[in-house]
């Protein structure tokens, strides 16, 4: 129960970020697909599903919230550093393909990507990683091969974001050359695998700090400075 209460506190912070961003966008709406991607119903359902995943996390071999055994540099410096590095690499590729500004305009970008990033982490990483690891390793294999099962799942679910992102870029005619597609897909895939590695080793909050750091540079600061 003590561990579960600690997990809930960490997740509550995350859930509040999504709710705060969505509330701001409801009061000050902006016409952009990213800002309007998740309805209130989707936000609430996702948060509830996330709470269930939090409950399962302890049974699936996950560290949640802060890993108290990890030093501060692992909690903050490493995820922020990785987030910034991947953001810079994304910027370089964006400049290379001469990508237009498709981001939510500032200052709406702050609540938009706060909500979007939080929802993405819950839907793409927290729920599938925890649930599938629990189902396969804890239930089916009776608490065996936990790490192996997790990494197989992590490598598979990391494919979803590059698949959807590349599909979106192609739909907007922003990318077509096979080499460009391969570079972007590899970068996004590596980003997802890195986040899940942080999740496994240091907890969910370092993983989402990675996402926030990446979005602050790539989706919020860079469009204001460059475009």
C-alpha positions as CSV (number, residue, x, y, z in Angstrom):
1,X,0.0,0.0,0.0
2,X,2.9,2.4,0.7
3,X,4.4,1.8,-2.7
4,X,0.9,2.2,-4.3
5,X,0.4,5.5,-2.5
6,X,3.8,6.8,-3.8
7,X,2.9,5.7,-7.3
8,X,-0.5,7.5,-7.1
9,X,1.2,10.7,-6.0
10,X,3.5,10.7,-8.9
11,X,0.8,9.9,-11.4
12,X,-1.5,12.6,-9.9
13,X,1.1,15.2,-10.8
14,X,1.1,13.9,-14.4
15,X,-2.7,13.8,-14.6
16,X,-2.9,17.4,-13.3
17,X,-0.6,18.5,-16.1
18,X,-3.0,17.1,-18.7
19,X,-6.1,18.5,-17.0
20,X,-4.4,21.9,-16.6
21,X,-3.4,22.1,-20.3
22,X,-6.9,21.0,-21.4
23,X,-8.6,23.5,-19.1
24,X,-6.5,26.4,-20.5
25,X,-7.3,25.3,-24.1
26,X,-11.0,25.1,-23.3
27,X,-11.0,28.7,-21.9
28,X,-8.7,30.0,-24.6
29,X,-9.4,27.8,-27.7
30,X,-7.1,27.8,-30.7
31,X,-7.9,26.3,-34.2
32,X,-5.2,23.7,-34.5
33,X,-5.5,19.9,-34.9
34,X,-2.9,19.2,-32.2
35,X,-4.7,21.5,-29.7
36,X,-8.0,19.8,-30.4
37,X,-6.8,16.2,-30.8
38,X,-8.0,15.0,-27.4
39,X,-11.6,15.7,-26.2
40,X,-12.4,16.0,-22.5
41,X,-13.9,12.5,-22.7
42,X,-10.6,11.1,-24.1
43,X,-8.6,12.9,-21.5
44,X,-10.7,11.6,-18.6
45,X,-10.8,8.0,-20.0
46,X,-7.0,8.1,-20.5
47,X,-6.3,9.3,-17.0
48,X,-8.5,6.6,-15.5
49,X,-6.8,3.9,-17.6
50,X,-3.5,5.4,-16.4
51,X,-4.6,5.0,-12.8
52,X,-5.3,1.3,-13.5
53,X,-1.8,1.0,-15.0
54,X,-0.4,2.6,-11.9
55,X,-2.0,-0.1,-9.8
56,X,-0.6,-2.8,-12.1
57,X,2.9,-1.3,-12.3
58,X,4.0,-2.7,-8.9
59,X,3.0,-6.2,-10.1
60,X,4.9,-5.8,-13.4
61,X,8.3,-5.0,-12.0
62,X,8.2,-1.2,-12.7
63,X,9.6,1.6,-10.7
64,X,7.0,4.4,-10.6
65,X,7.2,8.1,-9.7
66,X,10.7,8.8,-8.5
67,X,13.1,5.9,-8.1
68,X,14.3,6.8,-4.5
69,X,17.5,4.8,-5.1
70,X,18.4,7.0,-8.1
71,X,20.5,10.1,-7.6
72,X,19.2,13.5,-8.6
73,X,21.2,13.5,-11.8
74,X,19.4,10.4,-13.0
75,X,16.0,11.9,-12.0
76,X,16.5,15.3,-13.8
77,X,19.8,15.7,-15.6
78,X,19.8,12.5,-17.7
79,X,16.2,12.8,-19.0
80,X,16.5,16.5,-19.7
81,X,19.8,16.0,-21.5
82,X,18.4,13.2,-23.6
83,X,15.3,15.3,-24.4
84,X,17.4,18.3,-25.5
85,X,19.7,16.1,-27.6
86,X,16.8,14.5,-29.4
87,X,15.2,17.9,-29.9
88,X,18.3,19.3,-31.5
89,X,18.6,16.3,-33.8
90,X,15.0,16.7,-34.8
91,X,15.6,20.4,-35.5
92,X,18.6,19.5,-37.7
93,X,16.5,17.1,-39.7
94,X,13.6,19.6,-39.9
95,X,15.9,22.2,-41.3
96,X,17.4,19.7,-43.7
97,X,14.0,18.9,-45.2
98,X,13.0,22.5,-45.0
99,X,9.9,21.7,-42.9
100,X,7.4,24.6,-42.5
101,X,6.0,25.6,-39.1
102,X,3.2,23.2,-38.4
103,X,3.3,23.7,-34.6
104,X,0.6,25.2,-32.4
105,X,1.2,29.0,-32.3
106,X,2.8,30.4,-29.1
107,X,1.5,30.9,-26.4
108,X,-1.2,28.3,-27.1
109,X,1.6,25.8,-27.7
110,X,2.4,25.7,-24.0
111,X,-0.9,24.2,-22.8
112,X,-1.3,22.3,-26.1
113,X,1.9,20.3,-25.9
114,X,1.6,20.0,-22.1
115,X,-1.6,18.1,-22.7
116,X,-0.5,16.3,-25.9
117,X,2.8,15.2,-24.4
118,X,1.2,13.9,-21.2
119,X,-1.5,12.0,-23.1
120,X,1.0,10.6,-25.5
121,X,3.1,9.2,-22.6
122,X,0.1,7.6,-20.9
123,X,-1.3,6.1,-24.1
124,X,1.8,5.1,-25.9
125,X,4.1,4.1,-23.0
126,X,2.5,3.8,-19.6
127,X,-0.6,1.8,-20.5
128,X,0.8,-0.7,-23.1
129,X,4.2,-1.2,-21.4
130,X,2.7,-1.9,-17.9
131,X,-0.3,-3.8,-19.0
132,X,1.4,-6.1,-21.5
133,X,4.4,-6.7,-19.2
134,X,2.0,-7.6,-16.4
135,X,-0.2,-9.8,-18.6
136,X,2.6,-11.8,-20.2
137,X,5.3,-11.9,-17.6
138,X,3.3,-11.8,-14.3
139,X,0.1,-13.7,-15.3
140,X,0.9,-16.0,-18.3
141,X,4.6,-16.7,-17.5
142,X,4.0,-16.6,-13.7
143,X,6.5,-13.8,-12.8
144,X,9.3,-15.1,-15.1
145,X,11.4,-13.4,-17.8
146,X,10.2,-10.0,-16.7
147,X,13.1,-8.0,-18.2
148,X,13.1,-9.9,-21.4
149,X,9.3,-9.5,-21.8
150,X,9.5,-5.8,-21.1
151,X,12.2,-5.2,-23.7
152,X,10.4,-7.1,-26.4
153,X,7.3,-5.0,-25.7
154,X,9.3,-1.8,-25.5
155,X,10.9,-2.4,-28.9
156,X,7.5,-3.2,-30.4
157,X,5.5,-0.3,-29.0
158,X,8.3,2.1,-29.9
159,X,7.3,1.6,-33.5
160,X,3.9,3.2,-33.2
161,X,5.0,6.9,-32.9
162,X,7.4,6.8,-35.9
163,X,4.7,5.1,-37.9
164,X,2.1,7.7,-37.2
165,X,4.5,10.7,-37.4
166,X,5.9,9.6,-40.7
167,X,2.4,9.0,-42.0
168,X,1.5,12.6,-40.9
169,X,4.5,14.1,-42.6
170,X,3.8,12.2,-45.8
171,X,0.2,13.3,-45.7
172,X,1.3,16.9,-45.5
173,X,3.8,16.4,-48.3
174,X,6.6,17.3,-46.0
175,X,8.7,14.2,-46.6
176,X,8.9,11.7,-49.5
177,X,12.6,10.7,-50.1
178,X,13.3,7.2,-48.7
179,X,16.5,8.4,-46.9
180,X,14.6,11.3,-45.2
181,X,11.8,8.9,-44.1
182,X,14.4,6.4,-42.8
183,X,16.3,9.1,-40.8
184,X,13.2,10.5,-39.2
185,X,11.8,7.1,-38.4
186,X,15.0,6.0,-36.8
187,X,15.3,9.1,-34.8
188,X,11.7,8.9,-33.4
189,X,12.1,5.2,-32.8
190,X,15.4,5.7,-30.9
191,X,13.7,8.5,-28.9
192,X,10.9,6.1,-27.8
193,X,13.2,3.3,-26.9
194,X,15.3,5.8,-24.8
195,X,12.2,7.0,-23.0
196,X,11.1,3.4,-22.1
197,X,14.6,2.6,-20.9
198,X,14.3,5.6,-18.5
199,X,10.9,4.4,-17.4
200,X,12.2,0.9,-16.6
201,X,15.3,2.1,-14.8
202,X,14.3,5.4,-13.1
203,X,10.5,5.6,-13.2
204,X,7.7,7.2,-15.1
205,X,8.4,10.8,-14.2
206,X,12.0,10.9,-15.7
207,X,10.4,9.4,-18.9
208,X,7.9,12.2,-19.1
209,X,10.5,14.8,-18.2
210,X,12.3,13.6,-21.4
211,X,9.1,14.3,-23.4
212,X,8.6,17.7,-21.9
213,X,12.2,18.7,-22.5
214,X,12.0,17.6,-26.1
215,X,8.7,19.5,-26.7
216,X,9.9,22.7,-25.0
217,X,12.8,22.9,-27.5
218,X,11.2,21.4,-30.6
219,X,7.6,22.5,-30.4
220,X,7.7,25.7,-28.3
221,X,11.0,27.6,-28.4
222,X,12.3,26.6,-31.8
223,X,9.2,27.8,-33.8
224,X,9.3,31.2,-32.0
225,X,13.0,31.7,-32.8
226,X,13.2,30.2,-36.3
227,X,9.9,31.0,-38.1
